[in-house]
Amino acid sequence: MSVIISVIICTYNRAYLLSQCLDSLSNQTLEKHFFEVLIINNNSTDNTQEIAEFISKKEPNFRVILETSQGLSHARNRGWNEAQGLYVGYLDDDCKVPPEWLQIAQSCITTQAPDMFGGPYYACYNSQKPKWFKDEYGSHVSGSEPRELSFGEYLDGGNFFIKRTLIRDLTGFKTHLGMTGNSLGYGEETELQIRTRHTYPESIIMYYPQLFVYHLVRKEKMIFKSILNQNFQSGRYSARILIENSSPKNMAGQIFGNIMYGAALIAIFPIRLLCRNTSQYPYIQNYVYEKGCRIVSIVGFLYEILFFRPKKRAQKTQGT
């Protein structure tokens, strides 16, 4: 029988997490001949290769592939190029999936065959979380009913399925987006979905709430220095995606809108912090997380467009 789903796990120096992810894929209720698991080792220097090979020897539908071009998007592209399934499914290496995950994915394919589909993720932990940290901060849910996503709504890249022929026709992920080694980077799956909408306007992108995964909230993800840096970098990558996929008029409107909105948020932030609803925001950290991170993201967005990008263009001009 033909492989329906190729699950791709791109990993870099997370051997201590990878084994749990792969174990959860070993225990799927979907018959093994319907799916394969590709472990893309992106130049790991820990014992990732050893763990991946150990599990793949026990599971005949698991394969280990070394991708020497550093970067998550390079690894993701290697995955779909090596895949044999009708659909490619991307799962983060710090996720665990319930036993029915692929059975549900197969049902989504056989009943509706969307161009892309995915589902929510829920927070899980391997360390004590701070008292102020809510589970919703490490989760992402887009509703309780299956539905087609509209323009401007996006699937999460760590629980994401796409037709292999579609990602092939789109030539995959942009390699200047996404993580590179230990350097933060974002947006490769969002840019792919935007490009899909522009190239194939009739494409169907579905959200299925029952197709959920558990996503680890690592200890460093609950430290404010790290949280603020993530939001700043996320804003920067949002700007890069906007530059590449928007008309000058639309881009100017979004820049102006972010400047005005960001200025308003900064102006009222101290007052609202002091006067916050303590039942809704019992800790100061709750208000800073839920309101302040948006400001940091906007600052990152504006920094990229107003300062970093012009500097890059000037360097490019001087080099020609």
N, C-alpha and C positions, 0 to 999 in steps of 0.2 A: 504493500500500500504506500501511497505517496505521503511524504511528510507535509503536514498542514502548517505547523508552526515551528519556526526556528527561534528559540529564546537566546538572546545575546547578553552576556554578562561582560562588560568592559571593566577591567580592574587594574589598579596600580597600587602596590604596597599595602594591601589590606588583607593579607592572608588570615589575620585573626578574625576577620568578619566573613571572608569568602566561604569558609567551610559551612557556616550556618545557612547561608543563602543557597548553596548547592545541595545541602541536605534536604532543604524544603522542596527543591525541584526534583529530588530523587523519589519523593513520596507523593507524587501526583496521582490522582485517580484516573487521569487520561491515559489510555494505553500507550506504551512507550514508542510504538512504531508510528504514532501520529505526530511526534514532536522530537526535536533534537535540541541540545543545549551547547552553545558555542561559548567557550571561555576565552576571551581575548585578553591576553596578558600584555599590557602596554609597558614593557621594559621594567617590570618590577625587580627590585633588588633584595626583597625578603624571600620567604619560602613559598610565595604564591604558586610558582610553577610546580613545585613538589606536591602541594596540596591538590592543585587542579589535576595533575596527572594521576594521583592516587585515586581520586574519585572517578575520573574518566575510565580507569581500568576496571572499575566495578560496574560502571554504567555504559553499556555499548552505544547509547545514543548521545553521549557526551563527547565533545572534542575540545582540545586545547590548541590555541593558535597564538603565536607570538607576533605582535605588531610592533615593529621597531621605530616607526614614526611616532614621536611623542605627542600625546594629546588625545582627549576623549573623542573628539570628532573623527580623528584618524582611526581610532579603535572601532568606533561605531560603523564607519564606512567599511573597514575590513570585515566586520561582522556580516553585513548584508551581501557583500561580495562573495563570501564563503558559504552563505546560507543556501539551503535546499528547499525550504518551506515555501508555501504559497504566501504566508505572512511572516514578517519579522517582528518579534516582540522584544523590546528593550526593558531590562530589569536592572536596577542599581545593585551593586555588590553589597550594600549595607541594608538590603531588604530581605524579608522572609515572606513566603507566600503560603496561603492556606492550601490544603491538599486538592481542593476543587478549582484552583485558579485557572489552570489550563483547560479543564473540562468546561468551565464557564466561557473561556475565550473561544473554544471550538464551537460552542452553541451560538455565540455572537456571530461567528463567521458563517455558519451554516444557515442561520435564520435570516440575516440581513446583509452579510458580506459588505460592510462599510469599507471605505478607502482607508480610514484610520479609525482606531478606537482605543479606549483606555478607561481607567477608573481611578478611584480615590486612593490615598494612602493614609494610614493611621500611625500615630507615634508609638514607638516602643523604646525601651531604655536598657542600657547595661550599666548605668551608674545612677546614683541618687540625684533626682532633679531638684532644683531650688524650689522653695515653697511658692514663689511667685509664678513659676513657669506652668502655663496651662497646656494640657494635651493638644488643644487646638492649634497652638503655635507650631507644633511639629507635625501637623496633619493638614491635608487639603481635600476638602469634599465639595463637590459642585452640584449638590442636590441629592434627593433621595429617590428620584425616578429616572429611568433610562430616557435619554433624549439626544437629539442632534444638536451639536454645539453651533452657535451662530458666529459670524465674523467678529473677532475680538476676544473670543473665548478659546482657551488652549488646553490641550492635554498635558499632563505632567510627563516629563521625559523618562522618569524611572518606572513607569507603568504604562507602556505605550506600544501599540501594535500598528503596523502599516503593511499594505500590500507590497510584496517584494518587487513586483513590476513597477509600481508607482515610485518607490524610492530609487529604483534604478533609472527610471526616466528623468527624475529630478536630479540625478547625479549625486545623491546623498547629502550629507551634512557639510556645511561650510567649515573648513578646518581652522579658520582664524577665530572661531567661536568655541566656547566650552572650556572645560578644565584642561590645563597642560601641566602634567606632573603634579606638584604641590601648589601650583599657582591657581588662584580662583578664576573661574570663567563661567559664563552662563550663556543661555539663549540659543544654543544650536537647534534644539527641538522646536522652540517657538518660531525661529526663522524658517525652519522647514515647513511648518504648518502655514505660515504666512505665504510662503512661496507656492505652496500647494493651492491655496485659495486664489492666488493671482493667476497661476498657470492653468489650473483646472477648476473654474468657478463652480462646476456642478458636483465637485467632490463632496462626499459625505463623511463627516467626522462625528463619531458617536461617543457618548459617555455612558458607562454602565456602572451604577453604584455597587452592584454585587461583585464586580471584578476588582476587589481591593487587595492591597498588599500592606504589610507592616514595615514601616521605615524607621530605622534606628536614628534616634536623636543623640548624637555623640556628645560627650561631656563638654567639648569645646564649643558646641553649637548653643550652649546655654550660658555662655560667658558674654557679657555685653560688648567687650572689645571686638570679639569675633562676630557677633551679631551685627554690629554697626558696619564693620568692614564688608560683610556679605551684602548688606543692603546698598552700600556705596558702590560696590563692584556691580551689583545687579542693575543699578541705575545707569552705570556706564555702558553695560552691554545692551541695555534697552535702547540707548542712544545709537549705538552702532547698527542695531537692527533697523531702527527708524531711518537712519541715513541711507541704508542700502535698499529699503523697500518703500520709500515714500517720495512723493513729488515735492519740489521745493516749497510750493504753497502749503501743502499739508504739514511739512516739517516746520515751517515758520510758525504755523498756527499752534502746533504742539509745543514748540519752544516757548512761545509767548504765554500759552496757557500754563505751562509748568512754572515759569517765572512768577506769574501772578498768584497761582495757587500756593507755591512754595513760600512766597513772601507773606501771604495771609496766614499760613500755618505757623510760620516762625513768630509772627507778631502776637498771635493769640496763645501760643503754646504755654508760656510761663503762667499766664492767668488761669488757663484751663487746668493746668497741672495742679495749681494750688486749690482750685475750686472743684476738683474732680469728684465724681460720684464714687464714694469709697465702697459701696456695695458692688458696683460694676468694676472698679479698679482698686481692689483692696490694698495693693502694694504700689508704690511709686513706679516700680519697674513695669507693672502692667500697663500703665498709661504711657510710659516712655516707649515700650515695645509697640503698642498698638497705634500710637500716634506719631511718636518721634521717628520711628524707622522709615515712615513714609517721607518725612522731610529729608532724611539722609539719602534715600533713594533718588529724590529729586535733585539734590545737590550733586550726586554722582552723575546723573543724566546731564545736567547743565555743564558740569566740569568737562565731560567728554566732548560735548559739542562746542563750547565756547573757548576752551583752552587747549585741551589735548589734541583734538582733531585739526585745528588750524596749525598747531605746531608740527604735527605729522605731515601735513600738506606742504608746509614750508621746507621741511627737511627733504621731502621727495623732490621738490622743485630744485633745490640746491644741488641735489645729486644727479640731475639730468643734464 
